[in-house]
């Protein structure tokens, strides 16, 4: 975005800063992916293709080499062959007379000889605009001075950039499901902050579009565009869930156990709607009702039918003749990549037997925020991985004061996931809907406080539907009490 602002700038000649800006972009993408070549390479190739084929790379590399801001910074200055080759190509194409003299004057500029070696030339390299700097200090190199002023006095064309900027500017806004004025319920009073306006005006006077650090983060606060309000989560809930809402109007009742689940029974068939923010899943065995519901919802909201469910909130859905398989394979790999354990040695077990995890006075603390984030992700992963439920239940007990021992168990769980990232749940078709439940508990299993840990799982129609592992809040006095 900052490079785009520089490219779109028409207040100062900016062509001398684009090449260095592209280097910043590529470096930023590599840092974003923790220098994992497999992840950042596709983006780097796209940038290279556009850079080489469409953006006049030779002109930009020449402008970069002639810009005194970078030429005098020898420690970070780029001397790659493609930069030097680009300069040679531009001299060959743009200099009609005096090519040899221009090449010799390039040596003067490179070695800071003549007028380029003056202290005043060095001290004003970042104060003056590049073309003005050449007008003042390039008199010992008249041929190169002419070429430098010709190139560095240009602003980068913004005819196509205006379109790109509008796309970036609205990259986080939604054009669909905006509330019409007649459906707005809340009156909002807007007060124009004059102090904020004056602060922005004062910053505008010293605004430098070339400076990466010169960013006014309050600019987007003042908006004069009159547009319909966006449909936020609260408004969506009001439309779907309140008495006389859209779903009740269509004959659906809301589940008591999950307020985002809507059901409709018709002729021994059932249709189910699940809502998460503005994403919906429609399923069931009533094909006619499903088609009707899609049509009805389209009249209330602007919707996109994405077809058969394959991926939802990190859960992958695969179908075969044996049934439906749910997994979080990509979620596991992304998690391992985040903690740089993608190439780690896998573990066969989640946690050691008879562990003594607890809180001790001599324990060494670890990064609390990182610990909470990782455990939170493991809790979400247990939606399809019941095999990690117990271990995750244990480490989640120390979220308020984790130690290095606790973090070690979290890392062990991640190494276990490396051995089997594709495990999940299989739902097969059966002729019955029998419900079976199993439960167990380790009476006084915690050696520190003697609380028990209980667990259960439930099958419906031969398919696993619910499970949990949880530490009990009170001490059970017998093995009979611990089961109930």
Secondary structure, 3 states (H helix, E strand, C coil): CHHHHHHCCCCCCCHHHHHHHHHHHHHHHHHHCCCCHHHHHHHHHHHHHHHHHHCCHHHHHHHHHHCHHHHCCCCCCCCCHHHHHHHHHHHHHHCCCCHHHHHHHHHHHHHCCHHHHCHHHHHCCCCCCHHHHHHHHCCCCHHHHHHHHHHHCCCCCCCCHHHHHHHHHCCCCCCCCECCHHHCCCCCCCCCCHHHHHHHHHHHHCCCCCCCCCCCCCHHHCCCCCCCCECCHHHHHHHHHCCCCHHHHCCCEECCCCCCEEEEEECCEEEEEEEECCEEEEEECCHHHHHHHHHHHHHHCCCCCCCCCCEECCEEEEEECCEEEEECHHHHHHHHHHCCCCCCCCCCCCCCCCCCCCCCCCCCECCHHHHHHHHHHHHHHCCCCHHHHHHHHHHHHHCCCCEHHHHHHHHHHHHHHHHCCCCEEEECCCCCCCEEEEEEEECCCCCCCCCCEEEEEEEECCEEEEEEEEECCCCCCCHHHHCC
